[in-house]
């Protein structure tokens, strides 16, 4: 069975609505969701990147995924909206608090820099307005080779007819260059009524220009590749990974299996263990026992 993910649930200060969003996603069959925190840097007003909210502050017990017996996984994501590469601080200390890192470029220069050089996981495509630039094949191909994913949000297309035209036009422009590779489709909403199920999103992917297989992967396997890419980014390119293992309990240490005793009595009909002299002799020189009559 496929594992479905929605990697863009917009953060809201209304805790009740945010909790309802995650519960609705679990009821729709999503196994993993990511709470998206949007940050718009400004050179004049240098705001501090906020820290994500702890999941324990939302739920004492996470909701169970529909059709499965395990609870939903809630991740944190930071999206930086910028128009210049100087607005993006590479390897900032605040980035380590987030599981996913995304950039929404609003200029062609920054889009090229993100695709070719910046160490991020997701590149967000503008869907609420017409793109100020055209996608070029070289940066898109470079982003795919580096394992980056392009994200299309569908909530704006549901909310307004004008944004629907922008969403379809911008996604079609992207598909001409990437051919449906490394594309994820997410909600990008803070309203529970705008969430859709995984199979409905797959049908929306067909309208965005994705093939049937790519539209299903946009909510499952491609999202998993994004999580693996984020894990390698945060663990020294996948070379070093540390995990704390619980110590062995004294109960297990006190009940170790007793050592084997070679002098213990054997059961009836079983052959005794071979002598040390027999083990030292070559197979051809070993004494053979006559077969019982």
N, C-alpha and C positions, 0 to 999 in steps of 0.2 A: 504494500500500500504506500502511495506517495505521501511525503511529508510536505505540507503546504505552509508557506510563510508570507507574512505581510511585513515588510521591512520599513514601513513609513506610516506610523500612526502619530499624528501631530500632538505635541504636548499641549496641555491646557492646564491652567491653574485651578480649574474646577475639578477637584479630586473625585467627586461623585461621577461626573461625566467621563473622566479618564478611566475610572474603574468600570463603568458601563461599557466603554469602548473595548476594553480587553475581554470582558465577559462575552460580549457579542462576537468578537473574533473567535473565541474558543468555541462558542455554539455553532459558528459557521464551519468549523473544521480546521482552523489554522493552528498548527502546532507551535509556531514561533512568531512573535511580533516584536517590533522594535519601536520604542517611543522616540520620536524625532524632536530634537531641540534645535531651533534655527537661530543662527548667530550671524548678524550683519556687521562686520568690522568697519570702522571709520577712522581715518587718520587723525581727524580733529577730536573726536570723542572716543578715546580708547577704553571701551568697556571690557570688563573682565568676563571671560568665558564662564558661563554658569556650570555648576556641577549637576549631574543628573540626580533625579530623585531615587531613593532606595525603593526596591520592590516591596520590602517589608513594611514601608509606610503606606502602601496601597492595599495589600492583602495580608491577612494573617494566614490564609490558605489559598493558594492559587486555584483558579477554576480548572476543571478537567476538560480536556479537548473532546468535542463531540465524536463519538464512535471509537474513542481510545480510552485507555485506563490510566494515562499519565497526565499530569498537569501541564498547562501551557508554559512555554519559556518566554520570559520577558527580557529583552535586551535594551540597551541605550544606544542612541545614535546622535551624532552632531553633524548638522548641515551648515556649511559656511557659504553665504551668498556674497559674492564679491565680483568686482569688475577689473581688478588689477592684481597681479601676482604679489605685490608688496603687502596686500591686505592679508595674505595667508602666511602664517608663521609656521614654517616647517618644523616638525618635531617639538611642538609646544608642550609644556608639562601638563597642561589641562587636557590634552588629547588622551592621555592614558586612562582617564576615568570613563571613557566611552568605549563600547564594543565595536561600533562602526563609525567610519569617518567618510563624509560625503561633501562634495563641492558643487555648487550651482553657479557656473560661470555665466556672466552677462555680457562678455565681450569675446571676440574671436581670439585675441591675444592670450587671454587667460584660458580659454578652452584648449588651445594648442599646448600651453604649458602644463595644464592638468593631465592631458592625454599622454604627453611624452616624458614628463619629469616628476610631477608631484606624487607623493606616496599617499594615496587615498584608496578607498574601496569602491565608491559609487560616484558617478557623474550624473547629476540631475539635469533633465531637459526641461526648459521652460514651457509650460502649457497654458499659462494665463494670458499670454500676449504673443504677438508675432516675433519670431526669432530675429535679432538684429544682425545676424550673420548666417552664412551658409556652411553646412558641414563639408569638410574636405576629406578625401579618402585617406591621406597620409596620417593625420592625427588619429582618426577613428581606428585605422588598422593598428597603429602603435598602441592605443589603449587596449585593444582586444588582445594583442600579444603580451601585454603586461598583466593581463588578468583583471582589468577594471570592467565594471558593469555600467551600462546606461539605464537610467530609471525613467519610466513614464508613469505619471500619476493620473488616475482616472476620475477622481472625485470632482475635478473642475468640469469635466465633460458631462457629468450628471447634473451639476448645479446650474449651468447656464448654457444657452445655445451658442452664444458668441464664443465662449471658451471652448465649447465642443469643436467648433471649426478650427480654432487655433491648435487644439490638442491633436486632431486628426492630421492637420497640415504639417505640424512640426514632427510628429511621429513618422509620417510618410517620408519626410525629408531625411530623417535619420535612417530609416530602413533601406533607402537607396544606397547608403554607404556601408552600413554594417551587415546587411543581408540577414537580419534577425539574430545575429550572434551576440551573446553577452548582454541581453536585454532582460530587465525585470520590470514587472508591472505591479504597482502598489497603490494603496488608497490615497495617502496624503491628506487625510481628513481628520477632523476632531468631532465629527457628528456620527453617532452610532447608526443613524438611518442611512448614511451614505456608504456604509460598508456592504460589500458584495461577497458572495461565496467564491471559492476557488474555480469552480467550473463556469460561473458567470464571467469571471475575469478572463478565463481562457477564450470565451466567445468574444469579449471586448478586444482581446489581442488580435483576433482576425480583422477587426475594423482598423486597428492600428497598423496593419500591414504585415503582421507576423504569420508564419505558417501554423498549421495545426500543432505540429510537434514543438515548435518554438514557443507558441503561446502557452502550452502546458508547462514547458520548462521555465517560463518566466515567473511562475509562482511556486516552483518546486526545486528542481535540480540546479538552475542558475543561481537561485537564492542561496542554496547550500554552498556553491562555489564562492559566493561573496563572503560567507562566514568563514570559510577556510582561508581565503585571502586575507581577511582581517586578522585571523589568528596568526598567520605567518608574519604579518606586518608588526604585530605587537610582541613577537617572540624572536627577534633578531633574524628575520627572514627564514624562520622555520628551523634554524640551526640549534637554538637553545630553547628548551621548554622545561620548566620546573613545575612539579606538582607535589603537594604535601600529602603524604600517606599517613593514615592513622597508625599509632604504635600497636604492636601485638598485645593482646590482653593477657593478663596473668593467668586467666582461666585456661587459655589455649596452651600457654607455656607449661602449666602444671600437669597437663594431660598429654604429654608426648608419648608416642608409641614406644613400648619397651624394645630394647635391642634384641635382634634375633639370636637365639641360642642354638649352636650347632649340635649340642648334646641332648637336645630335647627329644623325647620319644617320637618315633614316626608311626603313622597310621598303618594298619594292616594292609599289606599288598603294595605299599609304596617303597621305592628304593631308597636306601640311606644316602646321604650326601657323599660325593666322591672324596677319597683321601687326597691329601696334599701330594703324595707320591704319584697318584694317578694323573693329577692335573699337570705335574711336571713332565710326564712321559708324553712322547708324540702319539698321535692317534693310532698309528700302525702298531706301536709297541704295547698298547694297553691290553690288559688281560680281558678276555671275553668270557662271559658267564654262560654256561650251557642253558639252553632253553628248557623250561619246565615241561615234563612229560604229562 
